[in-house]
Amino acid sequence: MTSPRLARRQFALSDAPGLGWVVAEATAGGLVQVRLVDGPAAPSEREEDPEAAAHLARFQGELEGYLRGAAREFTVPLQASGTPFQREVWSALGEVAYGELVTYGALAEALGRPSSVRAVAAAIGRNPLLVVVPCHRVIGAGGRLTGYAAGVERKRALIDLERAAATAPPLMPDADGAGLLTLSLAEAEGVIAALVQGGVPFEEVGPEAAGCAGPEVCVLRFARGQATGPIGLAFHAARGVAP
């Protein structure tokens, strides 16, 4: 039997169906690969290293929090292999803030290599840890969405998810741990329509649930753990602007 070394997990991203499936691999030292794919691959039958499996379980939990808009960073150990230059570029990617974007040229400037834009772009293209090392936050000049290993549409979905979560209105927890969102009557109709269209579950409750005395507001109740990204997207849709 092969000695335990590499562990693999694959699962559907139900909180972000446009992203498909994730396939992640780890060794005892940390994550070595994260890919976004259309569907599951054949399961691995090799014996797994327990530490590698623990890293994958931690990653899955952090990814779920990220997709809900509840987490913005990954703390799972990483052990991706690459050249010193590639590692330098990947490290710089981690400095691009959640919900923000940077051009390839600006990243090259930040690395002190303004004339090496193509080399920087090539290193970004070899990033083996999608989402965790956020190469999706790098765009072309003029805001163009250019190459992404998992496809430009997934890149757009990740950017929209982060921007929506970063600008989503805060939810007020109620006694049961659900989240309450208070809207003015003027904006309620558009937001509710966008939530329904986006398939976001909620219920309309009375103003008293949020401690409001009069009927001048609309209060929506979301289940505990509801992802904030789809709520942010609904707000953007209701206002007719992109995330």
C-alpha positions as CSV (number, residue, x, y, z in Angstrom):
1,M,0.0,0.0,0.0
2,T,1.3,3.5,-0.8
3,S,2.4,5.4,2.3
4,P,0.0,8.1,3.4
5,R,1.0,11.4,1.9
6,L,-1.5,13.4,-0.2
7,A,-5.1,13.9,0.7
8,R,-7.9,15.2,-1.6
9,R,-11.3,16.6,-1.1
10,Q,-13.9,17.6,-3.7
11,F,-17.3,19.2,-3.1
12,A,-19.9,21.3,-4.8
13,L,-20.0,25.0,-3.9
14,S,-23.7,25.2,-3.2
15,D,-23.5,28.7,-1.8
16,A,-22.1,29.9,-5.1
17,P,-23.4,27.6,-7.8
18,G,-21.7,29.6,-10.6
19,L,-18.3,28.4,-9.3
20,G,-19.1,24.7,-9.7
21,W,-16.9,22.3,-7.7
22,V,-13.7,22.7,-5.8
23,V,-10.9,20.1,-5.8
24,A,-8.4,20.6,-3.1
25,E,-5.2,18.6,-2.2
26,A,-3.0,18.8,0.8
27,T,0.1,17.2,2.4
28,A,1.0,17.2,6.1
29,G,2.5,20.6,5.5
30,G,-0.5,22.3,4.1
31,L,-2.6,22.9,1.0
32,V,-0.8,22.3,-2.3
33,Q,-3.6,22.8,-4.8
34,V,-7.1,24.3,-5.1
35,R,-8.9,24.1,-8.4
36,L,-12.4,25.1,-9.5
37,V,-13.9,22.6,-11.9
38,D,-17.3,21.8,-13.5
39,G,-17.8,18.5,-11.7
40,P,-16.3,15.8,-9.5
41,A,-13.4,13.7,-10.6
42,A,-12.8,10.0,-9.8
43,P,-12.3,9.6,-6.0
44,S,-8.8,8.9,-4.8
45,E,-8.3,5.5,-3.1
46,R,-4.8,6.3,-1.7
47,E,-4.3,6.2,2.1
48,E,-4.4,9.7,3.5
49,D,-2.1,11.5,5.9
50,P,-4.2,12.5,8.9
51,E,-2.6,15.9,9.1
52,A,-3.3,16.5,5.4
53,A,-6.9,15.5,5.9
54,A,-7.1,17.9,8.8
55,H,-5.8,20.8,6.7
56,L,-8.5,20.0,4.1
57,A,-11.3,19.9,6.7
58,R,-10.1,23.3,7.9
59,F,-10.0,24.7,4.4
60,Q,-13.5,23.5,3.6
61,G,-14.8,25.2,6.7
62,E,-13.0,28.5,5.9
63,L,-14.2,28.3,2.3
64,E,-17.8,27.9,3.4
65,G,-17.4,31.0,5.6
66,Y,-15.8,32.9,2.7
67,L,-18.7,32.1,0.3
68,R,-21.2,33.2,3.0
69,G,-19.4,36.5,3.3
70,A,-18.6,35.7,6.9
71,A,-14.8,35.3,6.4
72,R,-12.4,37.2,4.3
73,E,-9.1,35.5,4.9
74,F,-7.8,31.9,4.9
75,T,-5.6,30.7,7.7
76,V,-5.0,27.1,6.7
77,P,-1.3,26.4,6.1
78,L,-0.1,26.5,2.5
79,Q,2.6,24.4,0.9
80,A,2.4,25.2,-2.8
81,S,5.6,24.6,-4.8
82,G,7.0,27.2,-7.2
83,T,10.1,29.1,-8.1
84,P,11.3,31.9,-5.8
85,F,9.9,34.5,-8.3
86,Q,6.5,32.8,-8.4
87,R,6.4,32.6,-4.6
88,E,7.2,36.3,-4.5
89,V,4.3,37.1,-6.8
90,W,1.9,34.8,-4.9
91,S,2.8,36.5,-1.7
92,A,2.0,39.9,-3.2
93,L,-1.4,38.6,-4.2
94,G,-2.2,38.0,-0.6
95,E,-1.7,41.8,0.1
96,V,-4.6,42.7,-2.3
97,A,-7.5,43.4,0.1
98,Y,-10.8,41.5,0.0
99,G,-13.2,43.2,-2.4
100,E,-10.4,45.3,-4.1
101,L,-8.9,44.9,-7.5
102,V,-5.4,45.7,-8.8
103,T,-4.0,45.6,-12.4
104,Y,-1.1,43.4,-13.5
105,G,0.9,46.6,-14.1
106,A,0.2,47.9,-10.6
107,L,1.2,44.6,-9.0
108,A,4.4,44.6,-11.0
109,E,5.1,48.1,-9.7
110,A,4.4,47.1,-6.1
111,L,6.9,44.2,-6.5
112,G,9.6,46.7,-7.8
113,R,9.5,45.1,-11.2
114,P,7.7,47.6,-13.4
115,S,9.2,46.2,-16.6
116,S,8.2,42.6,-15.8
117,V,4.5,42.8,-16.2
118,R,4.4,39.7,-18.5
119,A,6.5,37.7,-16.1
120,V,4.3,38.7,-13.2
121,A,1.2,37.7,-15.2
122,A,2.7,34.4,-16.1
123,A,3.4,33.7,-12.4
124,I,-0.1,34.6,-11.5
125,G,-1.3,32.2,-14.1
126,R,0.6,29.4,-12.4
127,N,-1.0,30.0,-9.0
128,P,-2.0,26.5,-7.8
129,L,-4.2,27.8,-4.9
130,L,-7.2,29.4,-6.5
131,V,-9.4,31.6,-4.2
132,V,-7.0,31.1,-1.3
133,V,-4.3,33.0,-3.1
134,P,-6.6,35.6,-4.6
135,C,-5.3,35.9,-8.2
136,H,-8.9,36.7,-9.2
137,R,-8.4,40.2,-7.8
138,V,-5.9,41.0,-10.6
139,I,-7.4,42.6,-13.7
140,G,-6.1,44.0,-17.0
141,A,-5.6,47.6,-17.9
142,G,-8.9,49.5,-18.2
143,G,-10.7,47.0,-15.9
144,R,-10.7,44.2,-18.4
145,L,-11.2,40.7,-16.9
146,T,-8.4,38.7,-18.5
147,G,-7.1,35.1,-18.1
148,Y,-8.1,32.9,-15.1
149,A,-7.3,29.3,-14.8
150,A,-10.9,28.4,-13.9
151,G,-12.4,30.6,-16.6
152,V,-13.2,34.3,-16.8
153,E,-16.9,33.8,-15.7
154,R,-15.7,32.2,-12.4
155,K,-13.3,35.2,-12.0
156,R,-16.2,37.5,-12.4
157,A,-18.3,35.5,-10.0
158,L,-15.6,35.7,-7.3
159,I,-15.2,39.5,-7.8
160,D,-18.9,40.1,-7.6
161,L,-19.2,37.9,-4.5
162,E,-16.5,39.8,-2.7
163,R,-17.7,43.2,-3.6
164,A,-21.3,42.4,-2.8
165,A,-20.4,40.9,0.6
166,A,-18.1,43.9,1.3
167,T,-20.9,46.4,0.7
168,A,-23.9,44.3,2.1
169,P,-25.8,46.0,4.8
170,P,-25.2,44.6,8.3
171,L,-27.9,42.3,9.8
172,M,-29.1,42.8,13.3
173,P,-29.2,39.5,15.2
174,D,-32.5,38.6,16.9
175,A,-32.9,36.4,20.0
176,D,-32.9,33.2,17.9
177,G,-29.7,34.2,16.0
178,A,-31.5,35.1,12.8
179,G,-30.5,38.3,11.0
180,L,-32.9,41.3,10.7
181,L,-32.6,43.9,7.9
182,T,-34.5,47.1,8.2
183,L,-35.4,48.9,4.9
184,S,-37.2,52.1,4.1
185,L,-40.5,51.6,2.4
186,A,-39.0,53.4,-0.7
187,E,-36.3,50.8,-1.2
188,A,-38.1,47.7,0.1
189,E,-40.0,46.8,-3.1
190,G,-36.9,46.7,-5.3
191,V,-34.8,44.8,-2.7
192,I,-37.5,42.2,-2.1
193,A,-37.9,41.6,-5.8
194,A,-34.2,41.2,-6.2
195,L,-34.0,38.8,-3.3
196,V,-36.8,36.7,-4.7
197,Q,-35.2,36.7,-8.2
198,G,-31.9,35.7,-6.6
199,G,-33.5,32.8,-4.7
200,V,-32.5,34.2,-1.3
201,P,-34.8,32.9,1.5
202,F,-36.3,35.4,3.9
203,E,-39.5,36.4,5.6
204,E,-41.1,39.7,6.1
205,V,-41.8,40.5,9.8
206,G,-43.3,43.4,11.7
207,P,-41.3,46.5,12.5
208,E,-41.5,45.6,16.2
209,A,-39.1,42.7,15.5
210,A,-36.3,45.3,15.0
211,G,-37.4,47.6,17.8
212,C,-39.2,50.0,15.4
213,A,-42.3,51.8,16.8
214,G,-44.0,52.6,13.5
215,P,-45.0,51.1,10.1
216,E,-42.6,53.4,8.2
217,V,-40.1,50.6,7.7
218,C,-40.0,47.1,6.3
219,V,-38.1,44.4,8.3
220,L,-36.8,41.2,6.7
221,R,-35.7,38.2,8.6
222,F,-32.9,35.9,7.3
223,A,-32.1,32.5,8.7
224,R,-29.0,32.1,10.9
225,G,-25.9,31.8,8.8
226,Q,-27.4,33.4,5.7
227,A,-24.7,34.4,3.2
228,T,-24.4,38.2,3.1
229,G,-23.1,38.1,-0.5
230,P,-26.5,37.4,-2.2
231,I,-28.1,40.1,0.0
232,G,-25.5,42.6,-1.2
233,L,-26.1,41.5,-4.8
234,A,-29.8,42.1,-4.3
235,F,-29.1,45.7,-3.1
236,H,-26.9,46.4,-6.1
237,A,-29.6,44.9,-8.4
238,A,-32.3,47.0,-6.8
239,R,-30.2,50.1,-7.4
240,G,-29.3,49.2,-10.9
241,V,-25.6,49.2,-10.3
242,A,-22.9,46.5,-10.6
243,P,-21.2,45.3,-7.4
